[in-house]
Amino acid sequence: VSFQDAIRMLNTLQTNANYLEQVKRERGDPQVQLEAMKGFLERSGLKVEDLDQLNIIHVTGTKGKGSTCAFTERILRNYGLKTGFYSSPHLVQVRERIRINGQPISKELFSKYFWQVYNRLEETKDPGHTSMPAYFRFLTIMAFHVFLQEKVDLAVVEVGIGGAYDCTNIIRKPIVCGVSSLGIDHTSILGDTIEKIAWQKGGIFKPGVPAFTVLQPERPLEVLRERAKQSPCPLYLCPDLDAFEEVAKALQLGLAGEHQRSNATLALQLSRAWLQQQGYQGTEELKDLQPGAELLRKRSVPLAPVFRPSGSMVQGLQDTEWLGRTQVLQHGAVTWYIDGAHTTSSVQACVRWFRQAALNKEKPVDGSEVRVLLFNATGDRDAAALLKLLLPCQFDYAVFCPNFTEVSAVGNADQQNFNVTLENVLTRCLENQKQWNGLMEEKVGQDPWLSHPMQVEGVGRLLKPDPLRSPLLFVPTAERPLNSNSLVFPCISHALQWITQGRDPHFQAPATKGLHLHPVAGSGAVLLQEAAAIRVLVTGSLHLVGGVLKLLDQSLSQ
C-alpha cells in the first residue's frame, strides 16, 4: 500500500478543526480526554509506562515552543545522541511532524508505522466507543511507536494545544519540562485570559520533574508557580541570553530575530537539565557560574543558574534550522520573508524582524522597490488586530488568499483539509481584505499628504467568488493611494503568480487560462515587472507559509 494511500487514510481522521471540536466537547473533564487517549494507546499495543523509556523533553507555550524544541534537539544531537522530535503543524509534508536526528522520517517508514498502528486500532475497535482517534491523536500515538521501535535516546515532544488537556500529556515521567513565551491563542479552548492559558500550560508539570520557563508577565508567572507547587515540581526562570554571553563569546543563533533569544536560553537550560538528569558524562563542564536563586530573591520563581555553554551547545544553537520561522529566501529580484506568526505578540516580533531585515537593506539604485504582504488568518484569530500591527511595514500591496496551494487540492493529500470549504475560506479572505482596507482608510484620514480615496462603483460589495474563472474577487478603488491596494486570490499559486510576475527563477507558474484581471492587478503587474527589488512578507498562518514553501522550494516536496 503506497505512502499516498496512508496519507489519504490519515486525512479521513481530519483534522485540526474537528479535533478542536472534540477537545471542546470533552474539556469539562480533562481526565476523560486523557483516559480516551490512554485507551487508544493501549489498543495500539503500548502502555503509558512504555513512554517512560523515551527520556522525553516536554515543551509547551503560546509562541516559540517549536523553535525551542528545534534548538534543544539540535544541541542534543551534537552530543552524539539519537534524537526523536515530534512537532506540529507540518508545513509541506506530514512526515515533518515525526523526525529522527532532525530529518523527517522517510515515506517508507511513515507508511510502515501508519499501517501498523491503523490496523491494530481497526482490529481492536469496540462498538461502544469511537474506533479511531482524531488526526492529531493518531499521529501522537504513531510518533511514540516510531521513537520506541527506532530506539531513540530521547524524544523532544512539542505540545499540540494547551497542555493540561493535550493528548501528549499522557506522558507520565518526562526528564524535564519547558514553557516558552505565553500569550493569547486558541481562546475557544484554552480560555480568553493569559492566566487561564498559563493554567493550561502548567498542566504538563509532573511531580519531581524540573521545569523551566522564560520571563513572563507577573500574573501568568504566578499561575505557573502555583501549578508547580501543586504538582509539586521545581520551577526555574531562565536568565537572559546576555547572561550566557557574559561568560562565553556572543552566541550565534541559526534562527533570526530578537525573539529567538528567549527560546535559545530555554533550550540551553532544557539540554543541560536533560544531560545532568541522565548522568551524561561531560556535564561537569556545565557547572553553575552564578547561583541563580540569589539573583532573583524578590521574584516568586527562582532564576536558573548561568553556566558556560559547551562547544556542542554553541554549535547546536548556530546550526538550528526551523522552516517557516524568520526565514529569508533570495530568489533573483524577489526576496521572500517567511514567518508563520499568528498571535499578536508573534506578529509584533515578526514586524521587528522584517523591518530590520528588509527595510534596512540598501535601497535599489533607482529606488524602485515594491513591498508586498501575503496574508491569511484562520480559526478564532483576530485578523484585524494582526493586520493593524503590520501597518508600519508600509506595504505597497496587500494580497490575501486561502491556505490552498491550488484551487483544486486534488493530488495534494498533504495539504488537504476536509473541514473547510472554498467558499468559507474565501469569505474569510474577503473579510481580512475589508479589515485591511478599513485600516488603510483610517491611515489616509490621519495623513493630510495622502489624497482622499474616491468611492468607485463595486467597492464594498462582496463579489460572489467564481474561483475557476477569476482569481481577483474584490478590488480597491482605482483612485486610492498606492499603498492601500489589496487583492484576493483563490489559492496560493495564483497569488504567487501575480506577485512574482515571472521574476522568481524558482517558481514555475502553472499555465492559467482566462484570468480576468482588474486594472489594479494590471497596474500593479507593471510596477512589479519593472521594480529593481520586490520584498514579500508571508505571515499570519503556518499553513499559508507551508503552501508558499511547497511552491517556492520543490525539494521540500520530494
ABEGO torsion letter per residue (X at the ends): XBAAAAAAAAAAAOBAAAAAAAAAAAAABAAAAAAAAAAAAAAAGBBAAAAAAAGBBBBBEABGAAAAAAAAAAAAAAAGBBBBBBBOBBAABAAAABBBGGBBBBAAAAAAAAAAAAAAAAAABBAABBABBBAAAAAAAAAAAAAAAAGBABBBBBBABEGAABAAAABABBABBBBBBBBBBGAAAAEABAAAAAAAAAAABBBGBBBBBBBBBAAAAAAAAAAAAAOBBBBBBBBBAAAAAAABBBBBBABBEAAAAAAAAAAAAAAAAAAAAAGBBGAAAABBABBAAAAAAABABBBBBBBBBBAAAAAAAAABBBBGBGBBBBBEABBBBBBABABAAAAAAAAAAAAAAAAABBBBAAGBBBBBBBBBBBEABBAAAAAAAAAAAGBABBBBBBABABABABGBAAABBAABBAAAAAAAAAAAAAAAAAAAAAAAAABAABBBBBBBBGBGBBBBBBAAABABABBBBAABBAAABBBBBABAAAAAAAAAGGABAABBBBBBBGBBBBAAAAAAAAAAAABABBBBBBBGBAAAAAAAAAAABAAAAX
